[in-house]
Amino acid sequence: MEATGKVEYYDVDRGFGFVGCAGIDGTVFVHASNVRTEGTTLQVGDTVALDIVPGDRRPVGKRVTLIYGG
C-alpha cells in the first residue's frame, strides 16, 4: 500500500525510526536501508512517501522517499 506520512521518531545512530500515516493504527517502522533519497537522513517532522508492507510486529515502510523536510 502506498502512503505518505510524517516522521515521528528517527535515531540516526541506530538507523531506524517510525512514521505516522493516516489510516494506519500506530506507526510504521522505517529502516535506513529503505530510504531511497540518497544522502538523506530523516528527521522528525519530515514528510515522506513510502510503501507499507506487513511486518513481524508492526507495518514496515519500504522505498521511503523524502517529500518535504520538516
N, C-alpha and C positions, 0 to 999 in steps of 0.2 A: 504494500500500500504506500503510495507517495503522499508526503505530508510536508508541512512547514511547521516550524516551532522556534521557541526561544531557549537558548542555553540557560539552564537554571544553576548548574554547578559544573565546573571543569577544573581538574587537577592536572596542570601541565607536567609536573614531576612524575606522576603515576600514569599519565597518558589516557585518561578516561574522564567521562562526565555524564551528565544527564540533561535531556532536552524535554521540555514540556510541549505537548502538541494537543491542539483541540481535538476532541473526540477520543482521546486515549486516557484511560484511568491511570493515574500515576505518571511516571516519567519513562522516557526511552533511554536505554543505555547506549552510549556512543564511545567507541574506542578510537584512539588517534589514528590507527591504521586504516580506518574507514573514512577519514576526512580527505576529500578529493581536491580541495583547493590547496595546491602546493605551497609550502612555506607558511601556511596559516596555522596559528594556534587559536583555538576557540577561547572565547572569554564570556563571562556571564553577561547576558543581555543581547548577545549576537543572535541574529535571525538566520536560520539555516533551512535548507531543503534536504530531505532525506527519504530513503525507502525504509519502511518499517517491516521487520520480519519477526516471527515468534522466536523467543529466546528461552533458555532454561528457567530463569527466574522472572524475567520481565521482557517486554519488547526490546528489540535491538535495532539501532539505526545503521544502515548501510549506505554507501555512496552519499556521504554527507557533504554538502556544498554550502559555503558561506554566501548568503544573500546580502546581508547588511550588518556591518559591525555595530555593536551596541553602544 
